[in-house]
Amino acid sequence: MIGIKIKNSCWEKALLSLLKERAEVWQSGKDYQEVISDKVGKTKSSHILVLHHKQEKFSLPLPFKMVDLEGLLAQLPNPYENDFFKWDFVRHQLKNKKTNALIYLTEKEAKIINFLSSCPQKEATKEELLRHVWHYTTETETHTVESTIYALRQKLGQEADKLILSVKTGYRLV
């Protein structure tokens, strides 16, 4: 999840709109993979947008084009990659490293990959996925999670078991 800490509410709304479900307004004490903030230098002309990723900082001078921000986000290390797949969280696609085929995911499929890749214990229960991906309560009776993961596995074909696994408690990435 990307935290956005911008003083200008118009910029903040624009960034939240661009990044959709991958970002939220920054909350103190919450652990984010990336934080986007604004920084004002000593002169008015030195306004920049700063993206903090772990120990690295990337910046764009303000104003900037959204395509420049997308390019900056695309340069960040992906939160998930294994020997068979590389996840591009900006474009919501998986790249099969063996065949170079691109697999485009639906919004919910992408949210599942994002959540599982950022999950501290690296696996999630059905209830956690319902709560974080669909914003359902845990009392909801549905097969939405299973259906979406089934559809994702169908897209992956024979290599589905090289990305997502069912475990006793739920699901995890390989």
C-alpha positions in Angstrom: 0.0 0.0 0.0 1.2 3.5 -0.9 0.7 6.2 1.8 0.0 9.7 0.4 1.1 12.7 2.6 0.4 15.8 0.6 -0.4 19.2 2.0 -2.3 20.3 -1.2 -5.7 18.5 -1.1 -6.2 18.8 -4.8 -2.9 16.9 -5.5 -3.8 14.4 -2.8 -7.2 13.7 -4.4 -5.6 13.5 -7.9 -3.0 11.0 -6.7 -5.5 8.9 -4.8 -7.7 8.8 -7.9 -4.7 7.8 -10.1 -3.5 5.1 -7.8 -7.0 3.9 -6.8 -6.9 1.0 -4.4 -3.1 0.9 -4.1 -3.0 4.1 -2.0 -4.6 5.8 0.9 -4.2 9.0 2.9 -1.0 8.6 5.0 -1.7 7.6 8.6 0.9 8.1 11.3 2.3 4.9 12.7 1.1 2.8 9.8 3.7 0.8 7.8 3.7 1.6 4.1 5.8 0.1 1.3 6.0 3.6 -0.3 5.0 7.1 0.8 4.4 10.0 -1.6 4.9 13.4 0.0 5.5 16.9 -1.1 8.5 18.9 -0.1 9.0 22.7 -0.3 12.5 24.0 -0.7 13.8 27.4 0.2 12.4 29.0 -2.9 8.9 28.8 -4.2 10.1 27.3 -7.4 11.5 24.2 -5.7 8.3 22.3 -5.0 8.8 18.6 -5.6 6.9 15.4 -5.1 8.9 12.8 -3.3 8.3 9.1 -3.3 10.0 7.3 -0.4 10.6 3.6 -1.1 12.4 1.8 1.8 15.7 3.7 2.1 15.5 5.3 -1.4 13.9 8.6 -2.5 12.6 9.4 -6.0 11.4 12.9 -6.8 9.5 14.8 -9.5 9.5 18.6 -9.8 6.0 20.2 -9.5 4.0 20.5 -11.6 4.5 17.2 -13.3 2.5 15.1 -15.8 0.8 12.0 -14.5 2.6 9.9 -17.1 5.8 11.0 -15.3 4.5 9.7 -12.0 3.4 6.4 -13.6 6.9 6.1 -15.0 8.4 6.7 -11.6 6.2 4.1 -10.0 7.1 1.6 -12.8 10.8 2.0 -11.9 10.2 0.9 -8.3 11.0 -2.7 -7.4 8.0 -4.9 -7.7 6.6 -6.0 -4.4 6.3 -9.6 -5.7 8.5 -11.6 -8.1 9.4 -15.3 -8.1 11.2 -17.6 -10.5 8.2 -17.8 -12.8 6.3 -14.6 -12.5 6.9 -10.9 -12.2 4.1 -8.7 -10.8 3.7 -5.2 -12.2 1.5 -3.4 -9.7 1.2 -0.2 -11.8 -0.3 -2.0 -14.8 -2.1 -4.8 -13.0 -0.3 -7.5 -15.0 1.8 -10.6 -14.5 4.6 -11.4 -16.8 5.4 -15.1 -17.3 9.2 -15.1 -17.2 9.5 -18.3 -19.2 7.3 -17.3 -22.1 7.3 -13.4 -21.7 3.5 -13.6 -21.9 1.6 -10.8 -20.2 -1.4 -11.8 -18.1 -3.8 -8.9 -17.4 -5.7 -9.1 -14.2 -9.0 -7.8 -13.1 -9.1 -5.2 -10.3 -9.9 -7.8 -7.7 -7.3 -10.3 -8.9 -4.7 -7.5 -8.7 -5.9 -6.6 -5.2 -5.4 -10.2 -4.1 -1.8 -10.2 -5.4 -1.1 -6.8 -3.8 -2.6 -7.9 -0.5 -0.8 -11.3 -0.4 2.5 -9.7 -1.4 2.3 -7.1 1.3 0.8 -9.4 4.0 3.4 -9.6 6.9 2.8 -13.4 7.4 2.7 -13.9 3.6 -0.5 -15.9 3.7 -4.1 -14.8 4.3 -7.4 -16.4 5.3 -10.5 -16.1 3.2 -11.9 -13.7 5.9 -8.9 -11.4 5.6 -9.2 -11.3 1.8 -12.9 -10.5 2.1 -12.2 -7.7 4.6 -9.2 -6.2 2.8 -10.0 -6.8 -0.9 -13.8 -6.6 -1.0 -14.4 -4.7 2.3 -16.9 -7.3 3.4 -17.5 -8.2 7.0 -16.3 -11.6 8.1 -19.8 -12.8 8.7 -20.6 -12.6 5.0 -21.4 -16.0 3.4 -19.9 -15.9 -0.1 -17.7 -17.8 -2.5 -16.3 -14.6 -4.0 -12.7 -15.3 -2.9 -12.7 -18.9 -4.2 -14.3 -17.8 -7.5 -11.9 -15.0 -8.1 -8.9 -17.2 -7.3 -10.3 -19.9 -9.6 -10.6 -17.3 -12.4 -7.0 -16.2 -11.7 -5.7 -19.8 -11.8 -7.6 -20.3 -15.1 -5.7 -17.3 -16.6 -2.4 -18.8 -15.4 -3.1 -22.2 -16.8 -0.7 -25.0 -16.0 1.6 -22.6 -14.1 -1.0 -21.5 -11.6 0.6 -23.5 -8.8 3.8 -21.5 -9.4 2.0 -18.3 -8.2 -0.7 -18.9 -5.7 -1.3 -21.8 -3.4 -4.1 -22.9 -1.2 -2.9 -23.7 2.3 -4.8 -24.9 5.4 -5.5 -21.4 6.6 -6.2 -19.7 3.3 -3.9 -18.6 0.4 -0.3 -17.5 -0.1 2.0 -16.6 -3.0 4.7 -19.1 -4.0 
